[in-house]
Amino acid sequence: MLAIIGCGNLNRSDDGVGVVVAQRLQRWLASLPPEPTVRVLDCGTAGMEVMFQARGAQALVVIDACCSGSEPGAVFEVPGSELAARPPPSLNLHDFRWEHALFAGRQIFKEAFPADVTACLIEAVDTGLGLNLSPPVERAAGIVEAQLQRRIKAWSRRQRDGVTLKRSALHLPAALCARYFSGCEGVILQWRAPELLIMPVRHAAAGGYLLKQRNRVGDRVIQAADFFHEHGLDGESERPMVGCWRPDVAALALLFVN
């Protein structure tokens, strides 16, 4: 899962640029076929919400305004590790910002919090009361929106490459298996239409379907003719799928690509 979160206050002119970009990306995604491996959110000024919404994602992009004294509308991409900040002990929830969320999320959620974090910051001109972006920030918002559209497309291609169902056998690429099923020899399959859930089995005695080695590079295959036939998913044609990890059910959730 790629999570993109816009932050800021829409009532304070350029301070709302992160939210503006996120809302534009949401409308753009709504015009496309469903993309289950990308989530775009408007978290406003709720830093705690950033922490919870980022949980379970593999990569996170935070969009916000900044006031660094640089040229108005300048765009900066900064690794999240450089901005993560420990919340002061007396901090109340109103002052809990996304920088604190990056630090606290890693401490609380451990490996379930994304390690790949990027902050996309746009230099503000005016953060006083107002509903419109200044011209330099409006131009920068368009640039950032286009950049993130390209990133979303690239992410989607990476997620779907190599995941296919053909002749009652599910083929999984090596990178995906290494990420979610390292050390596993078996899996449990569940069909919860429209999702196919693949749950790792850590102990062979627990049963399940074998996750077989397919080739030297580490691609693997799950042969489950009875399961796919039972749910009407068998067939000769190759059907590509996209997937993301679902921490709520501890499973890889796959959807067919139309």
Residue pairs with C-beta under 8 A, 6 or more apart in sequence:
1 37
1 38
1 39
1 56
1 57
1 58
1 59
1 244
1 245
2 37
2 38
2 39
2 57
2 58
2 59
2 60
2 61
2 151
2 152
2 155
3 39
3 40
3 41
3 53
3 54
3 57
3 59
3 60
3 61
3 114
4 22
4 25
4 38
4 39
4 40
4 41
4 60
4 61
4 63
4 148
4 152
5 18
5 22
5 40
5 41
5 42
5 43
5 50
5 53
5 54
5 60
5 61
5 62
5 63
5 98
6 18
6 19
6 20
6 21
6 22
6 23
6 40
6 41
6 42
6 43
6 63
6 64
7 18
7 19
7 43
7 44
7 45
7 47
7 50
7 62
7 63
7 64
7 98
8 15
8 16
8 17
8 18
8 19
8 20
8 44
8 45
8 64
8 65
9 15
9 16
9 19
9 44
9 45
10 16
10 19
10 20
10 44
10 131
11 129
11 130
11 131
12 127
12 128
12 129
12 130
13 124
13 125
13 126
13 127
13 128
13 129
13 130
13 131
13 132
13 133
13 134
14 65
14 122
14 124
14 125
14 126
14 127
14 133
14 134
14 137
15 65
15 124
15 127
16 65
16 133
17 63
17 64
17 65
17 122
17 124
17 133
17 137
17 140
17 141
18 62
18 63
18 64
18 65
18 122
19 42
19 44
20 133
20 141
21 63
21 141
21 144
21 145
21 148
22 40
22 41
22 42
22 63
23 42
24 141
24 145
25 40
25 145
25 148
25 149
25 152
26 40
26 42
28 145
28 149
29 35
29 38
29 40
29 152
33 257
33 258
34 255
35 152
35 156
35 242
36 242
36 243
36 244
36 253
36 255
37 155
37 156
37 159
37 242
37 243
37 244
38 152
38 155
38 156
39 53
39 57
41 53
43 49
43 50
43 53
43 98
47 96
47 97
47 98
47 99
47 100
47 101
48 93
48 96
48 101
50 62
50 98
50 101
50 102
50 105
51 101
51 104
51 105
51 108
51 109
54 60
54 101
54 105
54 113
54 114
54 117
55 105
55 109
55 112
55 113
55 247
56 112
56 245
56 246
56 247
56 248
57 114
58 114
58 116
58 179
58 245
59 114
59 116
59 117
59 118
59 155
60 80
60 114
60 116
60 117
60 118
61 117
61 118
61 119
61 120
61 148
61 151
62 80
62 98
62 102
62 117
62 118
62 119
62 120
63 120
63 121
63 122
63 144
63 148
64 98
64 119
64 120
64 121
64 122
65 121
65 122
65 123
65 124
65 127
65 137
66 76
66 121
66 122
66 123
66 124
67 123
67 124
67 127
68 76
68 121
68 123
70 76
70 123
71 123
71 136
72 123
72 124
72 125
72 134
72 136
72 137
73 122
73 123
73 125
73 134
73 136
73 137
73 139
73 140
74 122
74 123
74 140
75 120
75 121
75 122
75 123
75 140
75 143
75 144
76 119
76 120
76 121
76 122
76 123
77 118
77 119
77 120
77 121
78 118
78 119
78 121
79 117
79 118
79 119
80 102
80 117
80 118
80 119
81 117
83 99
83 102
83 119
84 99
84 102
84 103
84 106
84 117
85 97
85 99
85 100
85 102
85 103
86 100
86 103
87 96
87 100
87 103
87 104
91 100
102 117
105 113
106 113
112 247
120 144
120 147
120 148
122 137
122 140
122 141
122 144
123 136
123 137
123 140
124 134
124 137
125 134
125 136
125 137
126 134
133 141
156 242
159 242
159 243
159 244
160 240
160 241
160 242
160 257
161 173
162 171
162 172
162 173
162 176
162 219
163 170
163 171
163 172
163 173
163 176
163 240
163 241
163 242
163 243
163 254
164 170
164 171
164 238
164 239
164 240
164 241
165 171
165 228
165 233
165 238
165 239
165 241
165 256
166 235
166 236
166 237
166 238
166 239
167 234
167 235
167 236
168 223
168 224
168 225
168 228
168 229
168 233
168 234
169 221
169 222
169 223
169 224
169 225
170 196
170 198
170 221
170 222
170 224
171 214
171 219
171 220
171 221
172 181
172 211
172 219
172 220
172 221
172 222
173 219
174 217
174 218
174 219
174 220
176 243
176 252
177 211
177 218
177 219
177 220
178 218
180 198
180 200
180 245
180 252
181 187
181 198
181 200
181 211
181 220
181 252
183 202
184 200
184 201
184 202
184 211
185 201
185 204
185 210
185 211
186 201
186 204
186 206
186 207
186 208
186 209
186 210
186 211
187 198
187 199
187 200
187 201
187 208
187 209
187 211
187 222
188 198
188 199
188 201
188 206
188 207
188 208
188 209
189 196
189 197
189 198
189 199
189 208
189 209
189 222
189 224
189 227
190 196
190 197
190 199
190 251
191 197
191 227
191 231
191 233
194 255
194 256
195 253
195 254
195 255
196 233
196 241
196 253
196 254
196 255
197 246
197 249
197 251
197 252
197 253
197 254
198 222
198 251
198 252
198 254
199 208
199 249
199 250
199 251
199 252
200 250
201 207
201 208
209 222
209 223
209 224
209 227
210 222
210 223
211 220
211 221
211 222
212 220
212 221
212 222
212 223
213 220
214 220
214 221
225 234
228 234
239 256
239 257
240 256
240 257
241 254
241 255
241 256
241 257
242 254
242 255
242 257
243 252
243 253
243 254
243 255
244 252
244 253
245 251
245 252
245 253
246 252
246 253
